[in-house]
Amino acid sequence: MTTNQTVAQATSAARLLGLLARDLPPDRLTTDPAATAPYATDRSGTRTDGQPLAVVHARDTDEVRCVLRHANESRVPVVPRGAGTGLSGGAAAGEGSIVLDLSGMNRIVELSPDDQLAVVEPGVVTADLDRAAAAHGLRYAPDPASAAISTVGGNIATNAGGLRCAKYGVTRDSVLGLTAVLADGTVVRTGRRTVKGVTGYDLTALLTGSEGTLAVITGATVRLRPVPVATATIAAYFDRVEDAAAASSAITAARVEPAMCELLDGPVLAAIDAAQGTGLRARGGALLLVQCDGAGAPAEAERVAAVAGDRAMSVEVAADPAEAESLLAARRLALPSLERVGRPLIEDIAVPRSRLAEAVRAVEAISVRHDVPVFTLAHAADGNLHPIIVVDPALPELPEAAWKAAGEIFAVALRLGGTLTGEHGVGVLKRQWVAEELGADNHALQQRLKSAFDPHHILNPGKAV
């Protein structure tokens, strides 16, 4: 960058800060470097060069409009952010950017039991929405393991999946409509309040999973579903993780559709035991945790137990809800437990369900070949694997062996007909492999879509596509 460009950039940034200080309430704008520094990373541990210029703690759509209008005119990048729990670096803000912190927009605006929907702001914590719906015999189906801390807006930005996605789909399947602000400050409303609707292009689906690169989501109309009349939880322990993966594929082949089917390998079980004081690893080398729901849950659970029993060391049906919840809690604590072991580099591949065991074997071979520890868990019923490489947090950057292992894991996913990311998004961690999956024409089309929504590329630059 030339001296003239540097001076122009500094002048533009100073002008923008002046406009924001003038047009926003006094407690919205933060420029103290000590306060802005944490926004240079997210839960992935990815850290960008430098740190953001400022953080705006938005409280409504008009304030978001104000920020984007001024930033667009000044050509200053804007990074939307919720709780910062993303796992691909999508919310990490770089040098000279404005962070648009939406976590304070946390109202449940409406909850309609009759229409089975809710209207929420993006900062609503996912589990809080689920609890509010439960008071009416309903629930918000998307159920990421981070539900207690992640926000609905962040889940929409990455099209998050979760434990219940085996039966209820990913976040996109529960989003009916959005309020979003384009890069120039234009407010658009997409979708509808009805269950069905096919007028025009599906902008709701396009914005869901766009990682803040097309627009900033300031409101969402989401679908709620009845709480199941019954649930049944099965814990099947296996000698080897590939046996557990094969059992999951067999459950699918048996035409059983569980609400969730979670796989944890031996190293993950050991990490949970060490962090939480459980005794899971002693039960086997892998755990397949399956939950069926609805009126037919008991019969489905029997079928699951029979299918899994062909390969399992032991199969148990949880006797009471407390026992089932303790098993689910252990699954949700997998990532926090691994974070105590070291810095996780969290992969998020998905493969056709029939090839899950093949993928697991390939990941194990990659771990051995590069002498890199890989801890594998999965939303097994939909083929979504999380092979987690754990490295020494004291290292200034990820070791070359870890990057090589990650690249080979991605190559395995594509070779098996799968994808680089099933639910965490591309962010910055996977961007170098995107063109390989999409192909040149598809990738170019997506970049043209980006330019149509954001001509000056100020929204979360360097992320996703």
C-alpha positions, 0 to 999 in steps of 0.5 A: 500500500502506498503512502497516499493510500494509507493516508486516504484510508486513515482519513476515511476511517476518521471521517466514518468514526466521526459520523458514527459518533454523531449519529449513534447514541453515545454508548453504542460506539467503542474504539478503545483498543483493549475493548476491540481486541477480542473481536479479532478472533472467534471460538475457532481461534482464528486471528486476523491481521491487526484488530478492528477499528471500532465496535458498534453495539447495535440495538435496532435495525435503524442503527444497523442501517446507519452503520452500513450506510456510512461504512459503504460510503467510506468503503470501510469493511463491516464484520457482523457478529453475534456471540462469537461462537463460530468455528470457522473464523467467520466473525473474526474482524481484521485491521481497520474494520467496523464490528457490528455487534448484534448480541444486544438485539436479543428480544423475542418480538412475538411468539405465536402458538397458533401459527407455530412461529416466533419473530426474533432479533438476531441476538436471541440465544438459541436455547432461550428461544427453545425454552420460551417455545416450550411454555406453549408445548412447542420447540425450536428444532435447530439444536447446535451443541452450542445452543446455550451460548450461540445466537439465532442470528449466528445460527442463521448466518452459518446455517447451523445444524446440530443434534436434532438435524437428523430428523428436523434439518438444519437452520434453513429448514426452520427459517420462514422469513428475514429482515436484513440490511444490505450493504448500502443501508437498504432494508429488505424483508424476505419470506413470509409467515406462512408455512408455504410460499413460492413467490419470487426467488428464495432470498431467505434461503440464500441469505441463510448460510451467507455468513454475513457477506450479503446482508446483515440479518436484524430479524427472523421469523422462524418455525416452531414445532410441537414438543414430541409426545414421547422420546426414547434414547439409546446408547450403543457402545462399540469396540471400534469407531468404524463399527459405530459408523457402520451401525449408523448407516445400517439404521438409515438403511433400516428406514428408521429416522431418529431425531438424533444419532451422535457418534463419539470416538474413544479419544473424545470419550476420554477427553469428556471423562477427564473434563467432566468426571464421567466414565464413558471410555471404559464402556467402549471405543466409541459411542453411538447415541440415538434418540427417537421421538414422537408417538412411535419412539418406543418401537423405533428405539427397539428397531435401533437397538436391534440393528445396532446390536449386530455390531455393538459391545452393548446397547442400553435404552435410557431408563428415565429422562434424567439418564437420557439428559446426562448422556446428551449433556456429555455430548454437548460438552465434547467441544469444551472438553477438547478445548481443555486438551489444546486448541481445536482445529474443528473440521466439518465435513459431510459425506453420503451416509452410506460412506460414513464408515469409509470416511472414519477409516480415512480420517484415522489413517490421516491422523497416523500418517501425519502424527496429528491427534484427531478426535472424531465426533459426528452427527452420524445420521446425516453423515456430518463428521467433525474430525477435530485436530488438537494442537498445542495452544502455545504455538504461535500458528498451526503446525504444517502437519495439522494443515496437511492433515486438514487438507487431506480430510477435505480431499477425502470428503470431496472424493466420497461425494461430500462437502467441505462444511456441513454446518459451520460455514467456510469462514476463513479456514476453508476458503482456499478449498471452496473453488475445488468443491464448487467448480469454476462456473459455480464459484464465479456465479456466487462471486457475482451474487456477492457483487450484486448484493454488496458492490463495494465488498464491504460486508465480511470481506475475505470470508465464505466465497 
